[in-house]
Amino acid sequence: MRRIFSSPITALVFGLCLRLLFVLRFPASSGDTVLYDQMATNWLKHGVYAMDVAGAVQPVDLRMPGYPAYLAFVYWLTGKTGDAAQSWVLLGQALVDLLGCVAIAGLAALLLPAENRGKKPRAVFVSALWLAALCPFTANYASVPLTEVFAVLLTATALLLFVLLLRSHAASRGIKAPVNLRGLPEMPAWLLVSLPGVLVGLATLFRPESPILLAAGIAVLLCVVVREAGWIASVRTVILMACAFLLPLAPWAIRNYVTLHEVQLLAPKNSNLPGELVPYGFMAWEKTWLFRVKDCYLVPWKLNGEAIQLKDIPERAFDTPEEKQRVAGLLEQYNEDLTLSPEEDAAFGRLARERTSRHPLRTYVWLPLLRGATMWFTPRIELLPVSGHVFPLKTMWQDDAVDQSVTIGLFMVNLFYVALGVWGAVRLWRESPPSRAALALLVLYMAARTAFLTTLETPEPRYVLECFPALIAMGAFVFAPRRSPAPARQPSALAAFMSR
């Protein structure tokens, strides 16, 4: 029995069953699903990356092209589009997510100190594979047409390559594969430097905030290269990696310049159509009170499409009765035609400035911290037929014990993954000084991504799923053996190459 559960194949089978459960029993969709479907369908049928706007096919840059390209490929392969192809889309995502689990397990094995290798990486690899395969949060997103499973796979693979680069201690003739990557031939240092940049570029084609990973990787690499080979080598490293990063994005940038006559490397920050009003004032006002995703459904995601009711806005959005009355008047005007006018948007902007001037710490410190906590510690039930209501405990238990139990259970599972990641990171830092650079990369990436996400007015929990590869890889180190005495440090092949 122990041999069965120590097999990676068993972990992958269980992971596949979990994903099939979500795909077959709880398939879901989101507002972005419609956008991706239109772009993919028009791309396939008309050869134009476009949306249907006012009855016409209009080229857009509203979303990055990675996920629509996947949909278009599935549509072409199956001869079906839209809902008719959804089962094939989701089954493909389940397989992609399993590949992501393997990449996470490889990342965890690379974190193991070199002196503790041999047969030991297998235990860490299998532990990480089980943690990734049975993670309900990443598995759940295999059941919805969104970018998450691809972003997780590409992020995990890019992190693996960054750590491999940091771990590359060998003769300057080439960089040999670590023990846990047997069969990989020696590769030149320039290729090893380029590959993480290419992977981050590919990840950016799915999630436009992915360059945060490149920035974190370069920051840690610079600390290593500057110390070992000086500033000239550091500049060479940055240039090479940046060029590799731009390579996958070049066709997208060229397309935007030729078709839309704009220099646009990423999707627009505010996801607006050409010529569409960006409600900067309204968004600034939201940032002075919104930190829960449930409020997004009631206010910002209704904008320019549904009526927004004053009773749905929490009391923390108003500092005074007079301010509440002003908001009520603006919403009354908006609800007449369900379109936010420039004048109404400017009025919301004035409210935002007034609220921020009264309580700057609330806007710039406390609310971002609450958004970060919300994204990290939510039970993540937004794709499931579960209300998420827990309190009052007795009443909710009497009304729907299963609903309440699932919500609490998923909250505890999420807490387990976070706690395990923190425990593994602390142990790795204490017991393996040679692994600290790799650990610093993972922690810096998670911190930088979280900090960026807290600046958004819509704190969706799915946005931190791209941090789970790092979190799970660190958590798997809890199952690693105690370290042995470390061998003498050798100069890295990267430094040797870059200093030539």
N, C-alpha and C positions, 0 to 999 in steps of 0.2 A: 504493500500500500504506500509506504514511504517513497519507494522508487517511482511509483506512478505520479505522485504529486510533486516530486522533484524534477519531473520532465517538463521542459518548455512546451511541448506539444499539448500536454494536459491543460496548462494555463491558457494556451491559445484556444483550445476547444471550449473551455468554460467562458472565456472572453467572447467568443463567437456566439455562444448560446445567450449570453446576457444582451448582446447587441441585437440579436434576432428577436429577443423578447421585446425590446423597445421598438424595433422596426415594425414588427407584426402586430403588436398589441397597442402601442402608443405612438403611432406616427403623428407628426405635428407639422405645422407651418407657421410662418411669421410674416410680418409686413414686408420684409426684405425678399421673401420667397417669390412674391409676384414680380418684383423688379428683376431678380435674377432670371426668372423664367422668360420674361419678355425679351431681355437682352440676348439670352441664348437662342430663343426661337427666331428672332430677327436676324441674328448673326448666321444661323444655319440656313434659313430660307431666303434671305435677301442679301447675305454677305455684308451686312452693316451692323456694327455694334450700336444698337439703338433701342429706344423705347417707343411705345405707342402714345403719342401726345396729341390730343385734340383730333384724333382720327388719322393722324399721319405718323409715319415712321421717322423719328427724329434722332440723329446721332447724339450720344451723351457720353459723359465721363463720370456719371453718378456713382458708379461702383467700379472697383478694380476688376480686371477681366479674367482673373484666374478661375473663380467659381463658375461664371457663365461659360467659360471654355469647357470645363468639366461637364456641365449640363448639355452643352451642344454636342459633345462627343458621345454622351449616353444617348441623346436623342437620335443622332446619326446612326449609332450602332443598333438601336432597337427599332428604329422607324416610328417611334412614338414621341409625343411631346406632352408637356404639362402634366396633369394628373395621371394620364395614362402611362407615363414613364416613371412615375414617382417610386414605385416599388424597386425598379432597377437602379434608380439613383441612390436610394437608401441602402440597398444591398451593397452597391459599390462603396459607399461611405463606410459601411461596417468593415469591409476588408481593408480600406485605407486606415481606419482607426486601429485595426490590429497591427498593421505595419508600424503605426505610431507607438504602439506598446513595445514592439521589438526595439525600436530606436531608443525609447526611454530606458529599457533594460540595458542596452549597450552603453548608454550614457552613465548609468549607475555603476556598471562594471568598470568603466574607465576611471571613475572617481576613487576606486580602491587603490590604496598606496602600492607602488611598484614592489615594495619589499614583501607584501602579503599576497602576491599573486601565485601562479601555479594553478592548482585546482580551485583555489578560493574564489576567483571571480564568478565561477558558475553559481555558487550559492547566492551571491549578490545579484547576479543577472536574473536568476529564477525568482528571487524575492521581489525584485522590481517588476518583473513581468507579471507576477500575480497581482501586485498592487495596481499596476496599470490596467491589466485585463479586467479586473473586478471593480474598477473605479466607476461608480454609476453616473458620475457627472459628465465625464468625457464620453462614456458609452451612450448616454442619453442623446447626445447631439448627433449621433449617427442616424437618428430617426427624424431629423428635420433638415430640409434643404437649406443649409447655411454653411459658412466657410470654416467652422470651428475644427472639424476633424482634419482638414488639410493643413490648417494653421498649426495645429498641435504636432502633426507629423513633421512638417518642415522645421518648426522651431526645435523639436527634439533632435532632429538630424543635424541642424546647424550648431546646436549646443554641443552635441557629440563631437563634431569636427573642431570646434573651438577648443574643447578639452583635450582632444587628441593633439592639437597643435601645441597646447601648453605642456603636454606630457611628452613631447617628442625629444627625448634625450638619447642620441645615438651618434654614430660617426658622421662626419660632414658629407660622406659620400651619398647619403640618402637617409630617409626616415623610415625605420622599420616599424611594421605594425605591432601594436601591443599584443600581449599574449592572448587576450580575450577576442582579438580580431584575426585569428589564425587564417592563413590563406591569402591575406592581403599583401600584394607585392610591395617592395620598397617603392616609395614615391618621392620625387624631387620636392624640395622645400617650397618652391614657387607654387606648385600645384596645391600643396597642403594649405598654403596661405590663401589661395584663391577660392578654394571650395567653400569655406564658410560664407564668404561674400556672395557667391552664386546662390547658395541656399537661402540666405536672407533676402536676396533679390526675388527669388521665387516665392518666398513667404509673403513678400510685400505685394505680389500680384493677387494675393488672397486677402490680406489684412494690411491696410495702409500704415498702421502704426508699427509694423515689424522692424523698421530701421532702428528702433530703440535697442533691439538685440545687437545690431551691428555696432552701435555706439558703445554699448556695454562691453562687447568683445574687444573692440579696439582699445578702450580705456585700460582694460586689464593687460592686454598684450603689450601695450606701450610700456607699462611698468616693468614687464619682463625684458623686453627688447632693449629699452634704454639702459637698464642695469647691466645687461650682458654684452651689448654691441654698440651702444651709443645712439645719438640723435639721428645721424644719417640713415642708419639701418631702420630706425623707427619711422622716419618719413617714407622710406621705401616700402615698408610694410603697409602703412596706411594707404598709400597711393595704389598699390597692387590690389589690396582688398576692396577699396572703393571702386576701382574699375571693374572688378569682378562682380560687385554688387549691382552696378549700373547695367551690366550686360543683359540680364533678363528683362530689365525695364525699358531698354532702348526701343523695342518695337512699339510699346505702348506710348512712349513719349513722342515718337515720330508720328504715330497715328493721330494723337491729339493735336499736334502742330499742323498736320496736313488737313485733317477733317474739320477740326474746331478752331484752327488758327490761334492756338494758345500753347504756351509752354507749361505743360502740366504733367509732372512725373507721377503724382499720386492722385487719388480721387479727391474732389473738393471736401474740405473739412466739414462743411455743413450740409453735404449731400443735396445740393440745390441744382435744379435744372437751369440751363442757360436762360438768363433774363428773369429768373424767379427771385422774389424778394427773400432775402435772408433775414429772419426775425432776430437781429442782434439784441434789440432791446428786450424782447420777450425772453430770450435765452438768458440774458444777464439777470433778469428778475428771477427766473427759475433758480439760478445758482445761489440766490440769497436764502433759499429755504428747502430746496428739493434734495433728498439724499436716498429715498427709498424707491425701488423699481416699481412698486405698486402705484405710486403717484404718477409715474410716467404714463401709465395706461389711462389715467383720469384727466391729465392736463396736456403735456407736450405732444403726445402721440395722437391727440384729437385735433390739434391745430390745423386749420384750413381744411377740415373735413367733417368735423362733428361739433356739436354744441359743447361748450365747457361750462359746467355748473359751479357756482360759487360754493355750494355745500360740499363739493368734492375736494376743495382746496383746504389743507389743514390750517389750523389757527396760527401755527408758527410762521405762516406766510404773511402775517399782518402784525405790525408793531403797535398800531393804534386803531380805534374804530374808524377814524377818518380815512386811514389808508385802506381799510377793508371796503369802505364805501367807494373809494376811487377805483379799486379793482372791480367792484360790482358794476360800476358804470361802464368801464371799458369792456367787460365781458358782455354786457347788454348790447353794446354797439356791435361787437364781434359776432354775437349769435344771430344778428339780423340777416347776415348774408354768409356766415361761416368763412369769412376771409379776413385775415388780419391786414389792416391798411397801414401804410407808412406812418400815419399820424398816431394810430393806436400803438404801433410798435415803439414809436418815440416816447409815448407816455409811459409805457412799461419800462423803457430805459431810464427815464427820470426816477421812477420808483426804485429801480435797482440801485441807482447812484445814491439816493437818499438813505436807503436801508444799509448800504455798504458804509457810508460815511458815519452812520450812527453806531454800527457794530462791525468794524473792519475785521476783527478776529473771527467773527462768526462766518463771514464770507470766505476768508482766505485761509483759515486754519481749522476751525471746528467742523464746518460742513464738509470740507474735503476729507478730514479724518473719518467722519461718519460714512461718507461714500465709500472710502476704502474698506472700512469694517463691514459695510453692507455687502460689498462685492465678494469679500473673502469668507464671511461667516454666514451667508444665507443658506437655507436648506436646499436651494436650487430645485424648486418644484415647478418652475414656470412652464415647463413643457408637459407636465403631467396633469391628469384630471384630479387635482388636489387643490383645496382652497388655500392651504397654508396657514389657516387660523389655528392658534393654539390656546389663546387666552379669551375668556376665563377658562381655566383648566377643567373644572367640573362641568360647566355648561357644554363646552366643546366635546368633552368625552361622551356626554349623554347624547348629544346631537349626532356625532359621527366619530366613533372611536377609531375607526380605520384611518380616516383622514388625518386626525390628530396624531396617531401613532406613526404614520408614514412621514409626516412633516418633522416630528421630533427625531425619528430614526435617521432621516437624511441629514438633519442638522448635526447629529452626533457623528455620523460617518464623515461629514465634511470636517468637523473638529478633529477627528482622529487623523485624517490625512495631514492637516496643518500641523498638529502636535508632533506627528511622526517625522515630518520634514524638519521641524525645528530641532527635535532631539537628534536626528541624524546629522544635521549641520553642526551642532555643538560638539558632538562626538568627533566628527571628521576634523574640525578645527583643532581640537585638543590633541588628538592622537596621531595626526598625520600632517606635520608642517609642509611636506612636499605637495600636499593636495590643496593648500590654502589658496593658491592662485585660481585653481578651477572652482573652488567653493566661492571665492570672491566674485567670479564671473556670474555664477548662478544667482547669488544673493543680490548683486548689483542689478542684474537684469530684472529680477522680480520687483525690487524696490523702485527702479526707474519706470517700469511699465505701470506699476500701481500708482505711482505719483502722477504720471501722465493721465491715467484714467480718472483720477479724482478731479481733474479739471473739466471733465465732461459733465454736462448737466443731466445726462441720463445714465445712471450707474447700473448698467446691466451686468448681472453676475457672470454671464458667459465671457465677458471680456478678460477675466483673469484665468480662464481655462488654459490659455497659452503659457501660463506660469506653472501648470501642473507637471509638465515633464521635469522641470528642475526640482519641484517639491517632492515628487515621487522618487526621483533619483537620489536625493539627499536622504529621504526616509528609508530607502533600502539599505543605506549604510548602517542602520541600526542592527542589521542582521550580518554585518561583516565581522570577520575574526578580529581579535585584538592585534594591534600592530606589533611587528618585530622591530629590532633595531634597524634604523635606516642606513642604507649604504651611502658612501660619499657622493656628493652632488657632482654631476658632470655637466659641461656646457651643452646647451641644446643645439640640435641641428639647425633650428631656425636662426639662432644667433650666428652660427657659423656661416650659414648661407648669406644672411643679410649683411654681414660684416665684410664679405668678399668684394 
